Structure formats: C-alpha cells, structure tokens
C-alpha cells in the first residue's frame, strides 16, 4: 500500500495566504484529503503564531523517517525564503517521502514535482 505509513498533518495558528482559518477547519480539510486517498492521517502539528516561525515544522521534519510524509493545510504555509523551501524539498527527496497540500490538492514526490511547485 502506497500510504502504509501515517502522514502528519500540519496546520497554522497564523494567517495562511492572508486568511485566518480556524484549526478545526484546517484539520477537516486535511482529514478529508487523507480519507479520499486512503491515507493513514496522523494528528496535526500546529505551528506557532509568530510570522516566519517554523519551529514545529522543523520538529516534524526531524522525524520524517518515522512517517510517510506531511499533509500541509496549504502550500502557502511553507517558508517565504526560497533557500528554506529548497532545503525542505531536499529532505523529502532524500528520505523518499511525500509532501501533500490539501487545499491545493497537490502532492510532491519527485524533483520535477518540487520544481513545478516553484
């Protein structure tokens, strides 16, 4: 099964693409996305509210070897810094994990996928 390992949700306590979305709504979007794909959804990690704070994301990334990947609520939750995003993409590629974006209905698994994202 492609999605045997669990996928950690990742939600925000700050605005996402200019909108403040309640945690329960972000989790519903992620859960529905996972259900449609037959994925084992793990409870979401919630990022802190300060702008450009990625402490929780970095913690989830440090445990990437234990999960199948991450389901972001939205692509707009990724760091604004190109260098930071490329570093994240490299971790996914190196660990052969998948990055999903629930709102945009995208998944990123190959280098071509991440190039397309940029």
Buried (B, 14 or more C-beta within 10 A) or exposed (E): EEBEBBBBBBBBBBEBEEEEBEEEEBBEBBBEBBEEBEBEBBEBBBBEEEEEBBEBBEEBBEEBEEBBBBBBBBBBBBBEEEEBBEEBBEBBBEEEBBBBBBBBEBBBBEEEBBEEBE
